[in-house]
Amino acid sequence: MEMKLSTSEIRAILQGCQYTLRFIGSSKDYRQLQGSPDFSTSNNVYLKDAVNILGEVLEAILEVERIIHDQKESGEGDTDLSESSSTF
């Protein structure tokens, strides 16, 4: 199945994932699980790491959009990434 998403849809989904992970991480039950001596991951990562990574990806997307916007304003490019679609 092929999905087409605009850049704004991608941003919204990633922001929703980030919010959801923060919500889960703030729950008492999750904090108890993560605090357990038996809780471990193969790379010693936690939900906060995933939240931070999503934040970095969102910042990168915004930076690309800013560059494209600046190029359009200066007449250097004609790509409108905010309305483009990505296929997954």
C-alpha positions as a Markdown table, in Angstrom:
| # | Residue | x | y | z |
|---|---|---|---|---|
| 1 | Met | 0.0 | 0.0 | 0.0 |
| 2 | Glu | 1.3 | 3.4 | -1.0 |
| 3 | Met | 0.7 | 6.4 | 1.2 |
| 4 | Lys | 1.0 | 10.0 | 0.1 |
| 5 | Leu | 1.6 | 12.6 | 2.8 |
| 6 | Ser | 2.2 | 16.3 | 2.5 |
| 7 | Thr | 5.0 | 17.8 | 4.5 |
| 8 | Ser | 2.5 | 19.4 | 6.9 |
| 9 | Glu | 0.8 | 16.0 | 7.4 |
| 10 | Ile | 4.2 | 14.5 | 8.2 |
| 11 | Arg | 5.0 | 17.2 | 10.7 |
| 12 | Ala | 1.6 | 16.8 | 12.4 |
| 13 | Ile | 2.0 | 13.0 | 12.7 |
| 14 | Leu | 5.5 | 13.4 | 14.1 |
| 15 | Gln | 4.3 | 16.0 | 16.6 |
| 16 | Gly | 1.5 | 13.8 | 17.6 |
| 17 | Cys | 3.9 | 10.9 | 18.2 |
| 18 | Gln | 6.1 | 13.2 | 20.2 |
| 19 | Tyr | 3.2 | 14.3 | 22.3 |
| 20 | Thr | 2.0 | 10.8 | 22.8 |
| 21 | Leu | 5.4 | 9.6 | 24.0 |
| 22 | Arg | 5.7 | 12.5 | 26.4 |
| 23 | Phe | 2.2 | 11.6 | 27.7 |
| 24 | Ile | 3.2 | 8.0 | 28.3 |
| 25 | Gly | 6.5 | 9.0 | 29.8 |
| 26 | Ser | 4.7 | 11.2 | 32.3 |
| 27 | Ser | 2.5 | 8.4 | 33.6 |
| 28 | Lys | 3.2 | 6.9 | 37.0 |
| 29 | Asp | 2.9 | 3.4 | 35.7 |
| 30 | Tyr | 5.4 | 3.9 | 32.9 |
| 31 | Arg | 7.9 | 5.6 | 35.3 |
| 32 | Gln | 7.6 | 2.6 | 37.6 |
| 33 | Leu | 8.2 | 0.2 | 34.7 |
| 34 | Gln | 11.2 | 2.2 | 33.5 |
| 35 | Gly | 12.6 | 2.4 | 37.1 |
| 36 | Ser | 12.5 | -1.4 | 37.5 |
| 37 | Pro | 15.9 | -3.1 | 37.6 |
| 38 | Asp | 14.5 | -5.5 | 35.0 |
| 39 | Phe | 13.8 | -2.7 | 32.5 |
| 40 | Ser | 16.5 | -2.6 | 29.9 |
| 41 | Thr | 16.9 | -2.0 | 26.1 |
| 42 | Ser | 19.6 | -3.2 | 23.9 |
| 43 | Asn | 21.0 | 0.3 | 23.4 |
| 44 | Asn | 20.1 | 1.7 | 26.8 |
| 45 | Val | 17.5 | 4.1 | 25.3 |
| 46 | Tyr | 14.4 | 5.5 | 26.9 |
| 47 | Leu | 11.2 | 7.2 | 25.8 |
| 48 | Lys | 12.9 | 10.6 | 26.3 |
| 49 | Asp | 15.4 | 9.6 | 23.7 |
| 50 | Ala | 12.7 | 8.9 | 21.2 |
| 51 | Val | 11.0 | 12.3 | 22.0 |
| 52 | Asn | 14.4 | 14.1 | 21.5 |
| 53 | Ile | 15.0 | 12.3 | 18.2 |
| 54 | Leu | 11.5 | 13.2 | 16.9 |
| 55 | Gly | 12.3 | 16.8 | 17.9 |
| 56 | Glu | 15.5 | 16.8 | 15.9 |
| 57 | Val | 13.6 | 15.3 | 12.8 |
| 58 | Leu | 11.0 | 18.0 | 13.1 |
| 59 | Glu | 13.6 | 20.7 | 13.4 |
| 60 | Ala | 15.3 | 19.4 | 10.2 |
| 61 | Ile | 12.0 | 19.4 | 8.4 |
| 62 | Leu | 11.3 | 23.0 | 9.4 |
| 63 | Glu | 14.9 | 24.0 | 8.4 |
| 64 | Val | 14.4 | 22.5 | 4.9 |
| 65 | Glu | 11.0 | 24.2 | 4.6 |
| 66 | Arg | 12.6 | 27.5 | 5.7 |
| 67 | Ile | 15.4 | 27.1 | 3.1 |
| 68 | Ile | 12.9 | 26.3 | 0.3 |
| 69 | His | 10.8 | 29.3 | 1.4 |
| 70 | Asp | 13.8 | 31.6 | 1.3 |
| 71 | Gln | 14.8 | 30.3 | -2.1 |
| 72 | Lys | 11.3 | 30.9 | -3.5 |
| 73 | Glu | 11.3 | 34.4 | -2.0 |
| 74 | Ser | 14.6 | 35.2 | -3.7 |
| 75 | Gly | 13.5 | 33.5 | -7.0 |
| 76 | Glu | 16.2 | 30.8 | -6.8 |
| 77 | Gly | 13.8 | 27.8 | -6.7 |
| 78 | Asp | 10.3 | 26.7 | -7.5 |
| 79 | Thr | 9.9 | 23.8 | -5.1 |
| 80 | Asp | 7.0 | 24.0 | -2.6 |
| 81 | Leu | 7.8 | 21.3 | -0.1 |
| 82 | Ser | 5.0 | 22.3 | 2.2 |
| 83 | Glu | 2.5 | 21.2 | -0.5 |
| 84 | Ser | 4.5 | 18.3 | -1.8 |
| 85 | Ser | 3.8 | 14.7 | -1.0 |
| 86 | Ser | 6.1 | 11.9 | 0.2 |
| 87 | Thr | 5.4 | 8.4 | -0.7 |
| 88 | Phe | 6.0 | 5.6 | 1.9 |
